[in-house]
Amino acid sequence: MFRLSKIAKADPFFHFLKSSGLLVLILGIYSFCSLPVYAQDSSEELKLFIKAQQAKLEEQTKILEQQKLLILEQSKLLKQQNSQEKQTVDPESTTPPKLLGEAEDFKKIPSLEELTDITKETQPGRRGPNWPVKDNGMMATWGKDGRLTFESEDKAFKARIGGLFQMDFGFYSIDPYAQKLLPDSGLQQGSDFRRARLRSDGNFYTYMEWVFEMDFSRASDERVDVLTAPVPNVTFNNVFIGMHNIPYLGTVRVGHIKEELSFYSASSGRNIPFMERPYVWDSIEDPYLFSNGITISNTYFEDHVYSWVGLFQTNTRTGAFAASNTAELAFDVRLCLMPFYDEESNHWMNLGSTGSIRANPTDLLGQNKGLPVASSNVAPLVRAGSSFQVPNLINTRAIFTRDGTELYTLCFNYANGPFSMGGQYNGQFLSNSYTGGLPNSNGTLPANVKPVGDLYFDGYSIEMLCFLTKGDHRGINKMDPMYAQVIPVKNFSFGHGKGEEGSGAWEIGTKFDFIKSQFDVPDAKPRGGYLSAVTLGLNWYLNPNALVMTNYVYTTGFFGQNGPDNAAFHSFGSRFQFTF
């Protein structure tokens, strides 16, 4: 500022331009006139271009007015400084006189950024809810995550439009005696669209959000003996509206929402490292993956602790519609701890625990209409065909209890550079259970109703994965613990055009699964079964949008309604995935 005053005194013309704001105006007009206009633009495009430039000129005019105010304030200080310099200075003093335009005085003057930046009152990069909305258009970008995004200049509005499809192929090698244990035609090789989804999501007015996602595949629903609602042709996934950054609460969402009963449940089907989630997840968590309800989530201690609670209406897994004469509700709590997180080296650990207490939905279509019912079903880790063409390896059939269901989950996930591993344990408890129905009001048992007591089903899964390509890794979303999207360091390319040659990201992995959903029935054969499986996987991420996945699975155990307990089969699956 002191140099500026000397330049102004030395050059009166510069001082005139600066004090009047003409210098800034000339620069603004030059900037406007230098914008390119191409002769090949159509008249309609030219009109839109002129309209956009007029809007920019109006913004520039506002900034010039604010700059003019700033220059006037600075001119006053310069005049005071000049008058101060004319005062007599003590020749014996070695301390220079204080200039009014220095230090504390100039700190009081707002800068141009402070005059024009509307985000100062709120968090950096965000706009408060009471600020007026500027009609400044939307800019479309294809982000590094491979998603089409529209975002306003002030970042208060963001919209993403995209989808996902997964084309799966499945092949099996199974002994004839084991094939006969399975319902219908057993395991049949073939192909299917495992997921085929359209999705729109984004933020509006900065602090609000929405997600609208539908699935058209008909492969996401399992065929079970206990049907509690008609299976629709198109299913609802995440369809909700929410508010975030709420003091003390964090994020609140209402609608058809995913129940985060484990790390795998929270993770999107597009980001999981194997073709299917673990057997134990399939048995215990899958019937409750999506439900109508409300959730509240937040992070604490610099995002090292995450909490999530939800209140849901049961029996809304696919259709998002349910009505009954009783309150069929579920209450979930999830708590995660992240002891350390180093994004640069991809070194992190997450520990999670979930509990759920839920009323069983009412049997609407079975023989015992109006009674609360539960079941446990397990489908293969490689699937071919539509949902009704995939047999259940384990099916307990209907279990009746008025005491509801309790679920428990423990999760461990860790990563260090290219290496990652995870473990999960699930337990399900049904107390005072019966098959065939429930006792009469006087305590007597109707025909075919048999008590089976307190039932407990459980299982676990352990997995290890490693990337073979340099720099690639499997990350975590620390704001909502789940698997993050894999974005290759170098996309697969032959070097065509301006792109450099790249191999994409290659990953190998192995997983061990175990599940036991079996119980004895008086004077009858055992129901359910138990399974163990070893999976070997190879993943090729060509770029953020395309993935090729292959899995080999060896499964053995007791499944079907009859023995033996050493039934086994081999399966091989491949997936071609495109995300946009």
Order of alpha helices (4+ residues) and beta strands (2+ residues): alpha-alpha-alpha-alpha-alpha-alpha-beta-beta-beta-alpha-beta-beta-beta-beta-alpha-alpha-beta-beta-beta-beta-beta-beta-beta-beta-beta-beta-beta-beta-beta-beta-beta-beta
